[in-house]
Amino acid sequence: FAVSYANIVILNVSNLPFRLQKLKEMFISKFGSAPKFYARAPGRVNLIGEHIDYCGYAVLPMAIEQDILIAVEPVQTQVVQLANTNSSYLDFSTSVNNIQINKTRPQWHNYFLCGLKGIQEHFGLNNPTGMNCLLDGTIPPSSGLSSSSALVCCAGLVTLRANGKTLSKMELAEICTKSERYIGTEGGGMDQSISFLAEEGTAKLIEFSPLRATDVRLPSGATFVIANSCVEMNKAATSHYNIRVMECRLATKLLSKSKGLEWKKMLRLHDVQTKLGVSLEEMLTIVEEVLHPEPYSTEEICKCLGISLEELHSQILTQNMQDVSTFKLYQRAKHVYSEAARVLEFQKICTEAPANALQLLGELMKQSHISCREMYECSCPELDRLVDICLQSGAIGSRLTGAGWGGCTVSMVPTDKLNTFLKNVKKAYYQMDGQRLEVENNSLFATKPGRGALVFVEA
């Protein structure tokens, strides 16, 4: 049976499923005692709406079956001991009163510490509970399916439960969004929100400020398929992601200044549209009028804003952006406003369900990938090739998903053509490359909307 705990479902499991039983046995072998509870947080696939959550715009993800699962035993000592079922991830332990998160080397345990620290700071825990934790993950790492955010969310949920505190799913999502920034990633909140708010059988339109989630029933007759390019990309270990965040922020400043707004207070491209009270289409016209396609130097940005180079570096650019000398503002703003419009159109088509819904949705996915490739420059040759192969193999629409620069594609495939599609993509992308062939079984799979984060306890 199920009961409610902190608005998270807790399942009493008298006969543990195989995976939980195996994790329990490994935990006992590792720590010499049994776990008291288990927490699970799913990965996600973003169907459309890439790189726009941190600009304030709605996105459209769904949770997937792959997840982070943690077995937990609260302990009297104020030490957290972390272990992983994957032996390539080394054990780690630290005092819960002295959480240090290393931004320069984003190892797996640092993501756990983000969620731990976020809950501790939210409640001002002066005497937090120590824990023994054993983690098992089925989300391919650095694949764009949110393995890192799922770990942050699962750690937040674990810390909440171990310390006997309660929060709503919305509050948990917002805390975990902020706490992942401890590791240096300036994310927008999509990953954490869908991890907590997801419901089985439906995708979600996730909106921000305030955070809210609306069910989006996906059309029948099509299946969404994830394909891993096998090119790994770690957001926290590279500057690509944070540079794009800063380019959007700078575009916000220049657009605001040109329209006589209080540009110093403006942080997101959504804020400009809201203040001007215009449509997304009108914002695209304003981008054409105000910004130029050529990259902006820091000197030109200062001239446009009427500030000194010192003010730019101290007041606007983050610490990890101090050495960047040029920024593409026109292209990034064009992508954000056009992608935000595609998300709303995608939702509208799903709601109205016209006869040609699949074709319309597929076209939006194709447009999204082109914009990610050409305007946001977050694709890579392998992703572009994989998208082409998926379209040639029968997908109605295909695009990169996640941050990009590697990771996965998501494709919408007619359900009656699914087996042929999988066979053709395997042959064209994975079986032509020996290294990809080794990971083929975990790299190409159909998926459907899954449920959000859970806590499991034994009866």
N, C-alpha and C positions, 0 to 999 in steps of 0.2 A: 504494500500500500504506500501511498505518498502523503507526506505532510509538508506544510509550508515552513521554511526557516529563512528569515531575512529575504522573503520573496524569491528564494531559490528553492527549487524542488529538492527534497531529500528522499531518496528511495531506501526503504528498509529491504535489504537483500539477504534473505536467509540462505539461499543457494547461490553462491557467487558465480557469475559468468566466468568462463574460462580465463579471459584476460585478467580480470580482477583477482581470481584465485592464484594465477601464476605470479602476479605482482605481489600478492600477499606472501606467498612462499619465499620470493626473493627478498622481500622486506625483512622477514623473520630471520633468514639466513644472514642478512647484512647487519641488522641492528640487535638481534637476539630477543626481540619482542614483536608483538603483532601491531599493525596499524589500527588506529581508532576510527578513521574515516578516510574516504577517498574523494578527490575533487577532479572534475573534468571540465575542460574548456575547449570548444571546437575551433578549428581553422575556418577560413572563409574563402569564398571566391566572389570577386566583385564582377557582377554581370555588365555593368556600365557605370561610368562616373569616376574616371581615373585622375588622381592628383587634384581633386577639387574640394575634398573635405576640409583641408586646412585653409582653403580660401572661403569657407563658410557655406558651401553649396551641398545640396542633397546628393546622396549616392545610393546605389541599388545592389547591395550584396545579398548573399545567402550563406548560412553556415553549411559546412560539409561534414562528412562522417569522420574524416581524419581529425585527430585531437591531441591534446596534452592531458595525460592522466597522472595524478600524483597520489601516492599512498602516504598517510601522515600519522604521526604519533606525537602529540604534545608532550613535552618533558619538563621536569622541574629545573634543570640547568638552563641558564639563559644563553643557550647556544643553538644555532640552527645548523644541522648537518644535512647536506644535499648529496644524493647519489643518483645515478642514471643507469637505466637498464642497458643503454648503449655504452659499451666499454671505452669508446673513443672520447667520451665526455668524462673528464676526471672528477673525482669526488672533491667536495669543497665544504669547509665549515668556517663559521665566524660567530662572533658575539652579536646577539640581537640588539645590543645597546651601542654598537659601533659599526653601522652599515656603511661600507665604502664601495662605491660603484665606479669601476674603471672604464672611462669613456674611450680611452685609447686602444684598449684590447677588449672588444665586446664579446667575452666568452659566455657560454650558456648560463652559468650561474648568476651573471649580472642582471639578466632579465628577471630571474626569480627575485633578486634583491630589490628590483624596481617596484614590483607589486607589494613586497613585504614592507618596504619603506613608505610607500604611498598610504597604506592602511595605518601604519604606526603614526605617521605625521597627522593624518586626518583626525585620529582620536586622541593624539597627544599621549600615546602610551609610554609611560615612564618605566614600567616594569613588564615588558612584553613577554609572552610565553615562548620558550624555546621549542624547537621541533626537530624530529627526525623525518626526513622526506625522501621518498624514492620516486623518481620521475620516469614515465614511459611515454614516448611521443611517436605518433604515426604520421605527422605532417612532414613532408620532405623539407629539409632545412633550406633556407635561402631560395625558395621556389615561388615567392609571391603569394603564398596561401596563408600568410600570417602566423607562422610558427612562433615567432618572437612575441607577438602581441598575445597569442593564446597562452604562452607561458607566463607573461606578466599578469594576465587576467586570472589564470589558475592560481598563481602565487597570492594574488590579492584575496581571492576567495578562501584559500587555505588559511591565510593569516587572520581573516575575519572570523572564520569558524573556530580556529584554535584559541582565539582570545575572547570568545563568547560575545562578539559584537554583532549588530544587525544593521543592514543597509538595504535600500531598494536596488533593483537591477540598474536603474538609471544612475543612481549615485555611484554604484560600483564602476559602471562604465566610464563615468566622468573622472573618477579618481584614478583609474588605471590608465586612462588617456594621458593625464598629467604626469603620472609617475613614470611612464615609459620615456618621457623626455629627460629623465635623470641620466639616461645612457647617451643622450645627444641627438636623438631623432626627433625632429620637429613635426610629428604627425598630427593628423587632424581629428581622429576619433572614430573613424569608420570601423576599424578592426575590433576595437574594444567594445563598441556598441553592439555590433552584430553578434559578438561572442557571448554577450549576456542576454540580449533581447531576442535572439533567433527563436523561431517556433517551427516545429516540424511541418512540412508541406507548403510553406510559403516563403518567398523572398521578402525583403523589407526595404521600403524607402526610408532611409535614415536621414533626418534633418537635424540641424544644429541651432543652438542659441534661441530657444531652449531645445535640448535634445528630445526628439520624439521619433517614433517608429510606426510606420503604416504598412499593413500587409499588402503584398503585391502577388496576386495569384498568377503564376506563369501559365502560358497557353498550353493546352493539351496537344499532343501530336508531335512534340519536340522534346529532346533530351539534351541537357547541357553536359559537355564532355571537356575534361581538363587534360591538357597535354603539357608535359614538362619539357622545356627546351634543353634541359640538363646543363644550362649555363647558370651558375650560382651568382646571386647578388645579395650582399648584406648591406642594408640601408645604413646601419650604424658604422660600418667599416669604410664607406666611401663617401665622397662629398657630393655626388650627383644629386641626391635627394634634397639635401639641405640647401644647395645652390638654387634649385627650382623653387623652394619655399621662399628664399630671399628675393628671387627675381619677381615672384608674384607680389611680394610685399613692396618692392620698389615700384613696380607698375602701379600698385594701389596709390602710392604717394604721388607719383607724377600725374596720374589721371585726376586725383583729388585736387591737386594744386591748380591744374588747368581749368577746373570747373569752379574754382573759388571756395572749395570746401576746406574744413579744418584738417589739412592733410597730415599734420603731426599726430593726430589722434586716430587716423585711419590705418588699419592693419591688414584688412582682407578685401579682396576684390568684390565680394558680396556687399561689403559696407558701402562701396561707391554706388552700386546700383540702388541700394536701399535709400541712401541719402538723396540721390537724384530722382528717385521714383520713376524710373524708366524700365522698359523691357530688356530682356537679354539681347534681343536683336538690335535694339537701340544702343546697347553697350558695345556691341561689335562695331557699330558705325563710329562711335566715339573713339574706340581704340584706333581705328583707321585714321581718324582726324588728328589725334593727339600724339600717338607713338609712331616711330619709324622702324622699319624692319632691321636696319643695321644695329649691331650691338652698341650698347651705351657704355662709355668709359665712366669710371668713378668721377672724373673731372666734369663730364657732361651732366651726370646726375646731380652733382653739387650745384652746377650752374642753373639747371632747371628748378631746383628746389630753393636756391638762394641761400645755401649753407656752405660752410667750409669743409674741406676734406676731413679735418679733425672731428667736426660735428657728425659727419656721415659715419665715421668709424666708431665714435663713442656712443651715438644715440640711435643708430639704425642697424648697422651691420652687427651680426652676432660675432662672438669671439672666433668661431671657426671660419668666418667669411672675410677676415681681415686681409688676406693675401689675394683675394679674387679681384681682378682689375676690370673685367668687362662682364656685362649682363645683357641677356636677351629679354627685353620686356614686351615688345609687340607680340612675338610668337607665343609667349607664355599666357598673356592675357587673352589672345585669340582662342587658344585651346580651352582655357577655363570657361569662358562665357559660352562657347559653342558646345562644350561637353555638358555644361549645366543644363542647357536647353535639350540636349539629347536624352538626359536622364528623365526629365519631365515628360518628354514625348514617349519614351519607353514605358513609363508608368501609365500614361494615358491609353496607349495601345493595349496594354495588358488589361486595363479596366474595361475598355469599350469592346474589346475582342472582335474587331472586324474580320471579314472572311479572309483577308490577305494579311492577317496579323503577323504570321511567321516571316513573311517576306519583308514587311515593314521593320520588324525588330532586327532582322538580319542585316538590313541596310544600315540601321543605326550603329550596329556593332562594327560593321566595316568602316563607316565614317569615323568612329571612335579610334580605331587602330591607325587609320591614316593620320589623324590629328596627333595622336601620341607619337607616331613616327616622325612626322614632318614639323609640327609646331612645338611639341614638347620635347622631342628628341630623347625619348626614354625607351625606345626599342633597341634592338640589336639585330645583326644579320640572321642569327639563328631563329629569333622570334619571328622575323619577317618571313623567313622560309617556311617555318612551321605553320603560320597563318595561311600562306599560299597553299601549302599541301592540304591543310584542313578544308579549305574552300574547294580545291580541286577534287577532294575525296567525298564531297557531298554535303559539307556544312552549309547552312543557309547564311550564317554569319560567324565570324571568328575575329578575335582580337587578343592582344596581350592583356593580362590581368595582374593586379598588384603594382608595385612600384615600377617594374620594368627593368631594363638593362640586363635581362636574363629572367629566369623563372618560367612561368606558365602562360599558356594561352587558354581561353575558354571559347568553346564553339557550340553553336546551336544546331543540332542535327535532327532531321526527321526521324522519329522513333523507329519507323519501319525500315530505315536504312542504316540503323546504328551498327549492326554487326559488320556490314560491308565497309562502313566508314572506319571502324576500328582496325579492321584488317588492312585497309589501304594505307592508313597513317602509319601503322606499325612497319609495314614494308618500306614505305617511302622515306620515313625519317629515322626510325630506330634500327631497323635491320640492315641499313646501309652503313652503319657505323658501329664498330665493335664495342666501343665504350658505352654507347647508348643502349646497345642490345642487352648488356648486363643488367641495366636498371629498367628495362622496358615494362615489366609487369607492374611496377609502382609508379610509372610515369604517364600512363594513359588510362583514364578511367571515366566512366559516366558517373554523374552525381545528381543528387536531388536535395532540396532544402532540408537541413537537419535542425535539431533542437539546440538550445543554448546551454550555458554553463550549469552544472549540477554538482551537488554533494551527495555521495553515497555513504550510507552507514549500514552495518550488519545488524540484523535483528537479534 
